[in-house]
């Protein structure tokens, strides 16, 4: 991170750096001090809020005073001293040393009188230090001169020098209450020397509140009354004009964009400008806020450039700087900003949630003007459109959520945390790396694409990678689609289920990869090209289970529309059957591939029933026990919350009809009778209803149940 991008929140001194028309104001103050004829002490107050530029005004005044040889400047910062005693002691020491260095008198040095005067004044202040030294110095002073005579001697030396003393005291509003009181007592009651001008800078409201707690009614008005007795010339620094602040802030933002080589589309620039000018600028009232905002962006943009929506980032950082309470609430309560205002699993409005949010929002807006309340509301609704559900009763479609993800918007639950962590959270896919992959597919070879995908998945997860791919699955041209599909098939192993799939299975990485490839094919208007790619993928994918996943999704109907016509589906089934035979080798196909057996044998039966009959009779004739394995392949497998592991359900009429397509029921009965006795097959039949534990014998009995029923129906029909 380049530290040169940060703007220092330091006061300025040169007139050429004045961007808020304060130098002329400062020059007039300096001229007044230089031309003043009266001898009595004068106290000038320069009032302004924190960050408004008081210290810069002080520097400007000092610059102008230094042009006169008759002015002696003393700058005293009370914030440097830890207690009241040290504050007063150091003031008189600095005062003495400066006068000794600048007042050329014909007689004695003024500094020793100033220090002695200061020691007198410390008698009534709780002393921190060596009490013996204090007693000795006080004794010396009292032995030689009284305090009024001492003050007169100091003033005479100042008058004889024909110099004017100007003492700047800054940062008064950073002191605690007792120290603030000490500074004003010093100025008015103890160090009010002739030909001396004090220029005090502080936030009037803060100091009045602190002083008010000690005097009068304890109110801010009481504090103001006290200040009026101390400060003869109260001056508020000129308010920075909105256009000047806007120009200053804009220049800081331009510097950040230039240093980070950022480019935005015009539509995004317009979106930022509208929100910033209408809903942020009204809260930009000091240069310090502009600097804080710019520094916040200087930190966040290099970390998140390319990983989030930059306009959203700039706006949420504006919320942090100008509406800090709202920012904290957003960070701690994301459910009000990235979740729907409908009840779970329902389209009905969650009125309780809406009411709660409106109450929280009203509390955050306390003390705001009506315009400021409208501004933060509009700004947040730009960032978080779902807020409109609470205030305007609008709704958003699934497509809106998808667009927020594609746009890397803070409104998306997939990106929200990234804006607050300033990093790509572990397990997430870096958008910079993802964009680099997607943007360069057309120029890279398939192995290179596959390797980049593996590296992305290794740093995140296959689920997150496929999620991002599916968001843009309709954006690829056909050439890129071919490369992507082949690359994914070549590294199928990274999509093996890393966690248990849900009951439906489509959330598993293997299924999502297959659905993504299907969508790529479906998006191509040339159906023949799509079919050729699908066929080649089934042939060339090294892993049969992944080829089977692809095949199952290729043949599934979406919105009642098939991906391919029936004849082409049959061609794909031919490919899978030939692959299955090779995959099984000498092992019975229904032993090697039990999950795929049903559709493979049914397709075999349709295309060449005689060879299937020979295949099965050869296997079952030699080993009738294999008939139970075949029967299991046609019996449905279930999962449930009470039985998370797969288990066999009941052998239904539909299962019986399906098995009958590949093997004669009467032949199958003969094989079963070679395994079980007639008594066993006719024993008690249990219908498990997906709950009781199933057994091979019970499945055989269920088969016999349907066989007898069918035979009885056939006999009855023939009798009629």
Secondary structure, DSSP 8 states (H G I E B T S, - for coil): --GGGS--------GGG--SS-HHHHHHHHHHHHH----S-EEEEEE--TTSSHHHHHHHHHHHHTT-TTEEEEEEEGGG-SSHHHHHHHHHHHHHHHHHHH---SS--SHHHHHHHHHHHGGGS---S-HHHHHHHHHHHHHH--HHHHHHHHHHHHHHHT-EEEEEEE-GGGS-HHHHHHHHHIIIIIS--TTEEEEEEE-HHHHHHHHHTTSTTSSHHHHHHHHHHH-SEEEE-----HHHHHHHHHHHHHHHHHHTT----HHHHHHHHHHIIIIIGGG--SHHHHHHHHHHHHHHHHHHTTTS-HHHHHHHHHHHHH-HHHHHHHHH-THHHHS-SB-TTSSSB-HHHHHHHHHHHHHHTTT--HHHHHHHHHHHHHH-GGGHHHHT-----HHHHHHHHHTT-TTSTTTHHHHHHTS--TTS--HHHHHHHHHTGGGS-HHHHHHHHHHHHHHS-HHHHHHHHHHTTTS--HHHHHHHHHHHHHTGGGGS-SS---SS-TTSHHHHHHHHHHHHHHH-S-HHHHHHHHHHHHHH-S-HHHHHHHHHHHHS-BTTB-SS-HHHHHHHHHHHHHHHHHHHTTS-HHHHTTTTHHHHHHHHHHHHHHHHHHHHHHHHHH-TTHHHHHHHHTS-EE--SS--S-EE----HHHHHHHHTTS-HHHHHHHHHTTS-HHHHTS-----TTTS---HHHHHHHHHHHHHHHHHHHHHHHH-
